[in-house]
């Protein structure tokens, strides 16, 4: 299934200190709603099977999303995932939840209304929407976040702890100063044993095991990304440049992998694309 990640903008109603301004300042306006709706349909028509991941900023703040969702016919092979802080009123979700196969709700302790989020995830579960509740966690509020997370976990919801980077968007290989005890808890919580730790994306980036220079990479085949201006790339690494602009309708979707020319593959989404092990530099 093709994975597509679309960043709708950098407007967010939260101001978390661990999130850089480039992801929350609102400096980049949302796309024109009509152009966005047409782009939404172009993706729908271009692929027989996909998972479109909508990210932000806070994507539910964009009114154009509502318009686009109503224009596409629901298809179980064409899934839509949205990542949200869950602040949108419950009535919005009552109108639009059925369009989403998956909803990822991030609980940011400083701002989150826990009662509202609990009602939201309960509603989504009843609607048979897959829900993951993520808990960004800092070393200094570790115990408090664990307690909140456990209250959701024991209520039967799928939950995840999310470690935070000091250099988020700037390489993503420097965690906050977590203690060894906290890291041990994190890996045990994920069900990862000592032998599996080096294979995790977090460890690949931390220990710079993410050097695929010269390898074949299936970004642009397995997955695509769309930036806040509508430009389509193979991955967030922008390997081989833009494929066109989805808002303008000028996109050429490739079918062949590319030779990685980056020093390090530092984006978690890009790292999920297939990489060759033996075909160094050979198409």
C-alpha positions in Angstrom: 0.0 0.0 0.0 1.4 3.4 -1.0 2.0 5.7 2.0 1.5 9.5 1.4 2.3 12.1 4.1 0.7 15.5 3.5 1.7 18.5 5.8 -1.2 20.9 5.6 0.4 23.9 7.3 2.1 25.1 10.4 -0.8 26.6 12.3 -1.3 25.1 15.7 -3.4 26.2 18.7 -0.7 24.9 21.0 2.7 26.3 21.8 4.6 23.4 23.1 8.2 24.3 24.0 9.6 21.1 22.5 8.0 21.9 19.1 9.9 24.3 16.8 8.3 27.4 15.4 8.5 26.0 11.8 5.8 23.5 12.8 3.5 25.8 14.9 3.9 29.5 14.1 1.2 29.8 11.5 3.6 31.6 9.1 2.5 29.4 6.2 -1.1 29.8 5.2 -3.4 26.9 4.5 -4.0 26.1 0.8 -7.0 27.5 -1.0 -9.9 25.2 -0.1 -11.0 24.7 -3.7 -7.5 23.9 -4.9 -7.0 21.6 -2.0 -10.3 19.7 -2.7 -9.2 19.2 -6.3 -5.8 17.9 -5.2 -7.5 15.5 -2.8 -9.5 14.1 -5.7 -6.3 13.8 -7.8 -4.7 11.6 -5.2 -7.9 9.6 -5.0 -7.8 9.0 -8.7 -4.1 8.4 -9.0 -3.9 5.3 -6.7 -6.0 2.2 -6.3 -4.7 1.7 -2.7 -3.1 4.1 -0.3 -2.9 5.4 3.2 -2.9 9.2 3.2 -1.5 10.6 6.4 -2.6 14.2 7.2 -0.3 16.1 9.5 0.4 19.6 10.6 0.5 21.9 12.6 -3.0 21.1 13.7 -4.9 19.8 10.5 -8.4 20.0 12.0 -8.0 23.8 12.2 -8.2 23.9 8.4 -11.8 24.3 7.2 -10.8 23.2 3.7 -10.2 19.6 5.0 -13.9 19.3 5.7 -14.8 20.3 2.2 -12.4 17.8 0.7 -13.5 14.9 2.9 -17.1 15.2 1.7 -16.0 15.0 -2.0 -14.4 11.6 -2.1 -16.3 8.3 -2.0 -15.3 6.1 1.0 -13.2 3.2 -0.2 -11.6 0.7 2.2 -8.5 0.5 0.0 -8.0 4.3 0.2 -7.4 5.0 3.9 -7.0 8.4 5.5 -5.1 8.9 8.8 -5.0 12.1 10.7 -2.6 13.3 13.4 -4.2 15.7 15.8 -4.0 17.2 19.3 -7.7 16.3 19.7 -8.9 19.8 20.6 -11.6 20.0 17.9 -15.1 19.9 19.4 -16.8 16.5 19.5 -19.5 17.7 17.0 -16.7 18.0 14.4 -15.7 14.4 14.9 -19.3 13.3 14.8 -19.6 14.8 11.3 -16.2 13.6 10.0 -14.9 10.6 11.9 -16.3 8.1 9.4 -13.9 9.4 6.8 -10.8 8.3 8.8 -9.5 4.8 9.1 -7.0 5.9 11.7 -6.7 8.8 14.1 -3.6 9.5 16.1 -4.2 11.8 19.1 -1.2 13.4 20.8 -1.7 14.4 24.4 0.4 17.4 25.2 0.2 17.7 29.0 0.5 21.5 29.3 -2.5 22.2 27.1 -4.6 19.0 26.8 -8.1 18.8 28.2 -7.9 15.2 29.4 -11.7 14.8 29.9 -12.4 16.0 26.3 -9.7 13.7 24.8 -11.1 10.8 26.8 -14.6 11.5 25.4 -13.1 11.8 21.9 -11.2 8.5 21.9 -14.3 6.7 23.4 -16.4 8.1 20.6 -13.9 7.1 17.9 -13.7 3.6 19.3 -17.5 3.2 19.2 -17.3 4.4 15.6 -14.8 1.6 14.9 -12.1 4.1 14.0 -8.6 2.8 14.9 -7.1 5.2 17.5 -3.6 5.6 18.9 -3.1 7.9 21.8 0.4 9.3 21.9 2.0 10.8 24.9 5.1 13.0 24.2 7.2 12.7 27.4 10.0 14.8 28.8 12.5 13.5 31.4 11.3 16.0 33.9 7.6 15.1 33.8 8.2 11.4 33.2 6.2 10.0 36.2 3.2 12.3 35.7 2.9 11.4 32.0 3.3 7.7 32.7 0.4 8.0 35.2 -1.8 9.8 32.7 -0.9 7.4 29.9 -1.7 4.4 32.1 -5.2 5.7 32.8 -5.9 5.6 29.1 -4.1 2.3 28.6 -6.0 0.6 31.4 -9.2 2.0 29.9 -8.5 -0.2 26.9 -7.1 2.3 24.4 -4.0 1.8 22.2 -1.3 4.1 23.7 2.3 5.0 22.9 5.0 6.9 24.7 6.8 9.4 22.4 10.4 10.3 23.2 11.4 13.9 22.3 14.4 15.2 20.4 16.4 18.3 21.3 17.1 18.9 17.7 13.7 18.2 16.2 13.7 19.0 12.5 17.5 19.5 12.5 18.7 15.9 12.2 16.7 14.3 14.9 19.5 12.3 16.5 19.8 14.0 19.9 17.2 13.0 22.5 16.4 14.9 25.6 18.5 13.8 28.6 16.6 10.6 29.5 18.0 8.5 32.2 19.0 4.9 31.6 16.1 3.8 33.8 13.7 5.8 31.6 15.1 4.4 28.4 14.9 0.9 29.8 11.2 1.5 30.8 10.5 2.9 27.3 11.9 -0.2 25.4 10.3 -2.6 27.8 7.0 -0.8 27.3 7.3 -1.2 23.5 8.1 -4.9 24.0 11.6 -4.6 22.6 14.4 -6.7 24.1 18.0 -5.8 24.3 18.9 -7.6 21.0 16.2 -5.7 19.1 17.1 -2.2 20.3 19.7 -1.5 17.6 17.1 -2.2 14.9 14.7 0.6 16.1 14.4 3.8 14.1 15.3 5.8 17.2 18.5 3.9 17.7 19.4 3.9 14.0 19.3 7.7 14.1 20.9 8.2 17.5 23.9 6.0 16.6 24.0 7.2 13.0 23.3 3.7 11.5 21.1 5.5 8.9 23.7 6.0 6.2 22.4 4.6 3.0 24.5 6.6 0.5 24.7 4.6 -2.7 21.9 2.2 -1.8 18.7 1.9 -3.8 15.8 3.5 -2.0 12.2 3.0 -2.8 11.0 6.5 -1.7 8.8 7.7 -4.6 7.6 4.1 -5.0 6.5 3.0 -1.6 5.7 6.5 -0.4 5.5 10.2 -1.2 5.3 13.4 0.8 3.5 16.7 0.1 4.8 19.9 1.7 2.8 22.9 2.9 2.9 24.5 -0.5 1.6 21.4 -2.3 4.9 20.3 -3.8 5.3 16.5 -4.0 8.6 14.8 -3.3 9.7 11.2 -3.0 10.5 11.8 0.7 11.2 14.6 3.2 14.9 14.3 2.1 13.7 15.8 -1.3 15.9 13.3 -3.2 15.9 14.2 -6.9 13.8 17.3 -6.4 10.1 17.9 -6.7 7.7 15.7 -8.7 5.3 18.6 -9.3 2.7 20.4 -7.4 -0.5 18.6 -6.4 -2.5 21.8 -6.0 -1.7 22.8 -9.6 -2.3 19.2 -10.9 1.2 18.9 -12.4 2.6 15.7 -10.8 4.5 12.8 -12.4 4.4 9.8 -10.2 7.5 7.7 -10.6 7.7 3.9 -10.5 11.4 3.2 -10.0 13.6 3.6 -6.9 16.5 6.0 -6.7 20.1 6.0 -5.6 20.4 7.6 -2.1 22.7 10.6 -2.2 22.1 11.8 1.3 24.8 11.5 4.0 22.2 10.3 6.5 18.5 9.3 6.3 17.2 11.3 9.3 13.4 11.3 8.8 11.4 8.6 10.4 8.9 8.4 7.5 11.7 8.2 4.9 13.4 5.5 6.9 10.4 3.3 6.5 10.9 3.1 2.7 12.7 0.0 1.5 16.4 0.2 1.2 18.7 -2.2 -0.8 21.4 -4.1 0.9 23.5 -5.3 -2.0 22.6 -3.3 -5.1 24.9 -0.3 -4.3 24.3 2.3 -6.9 22.7 0.0 -9.5 19.3 0.7 -10.9 
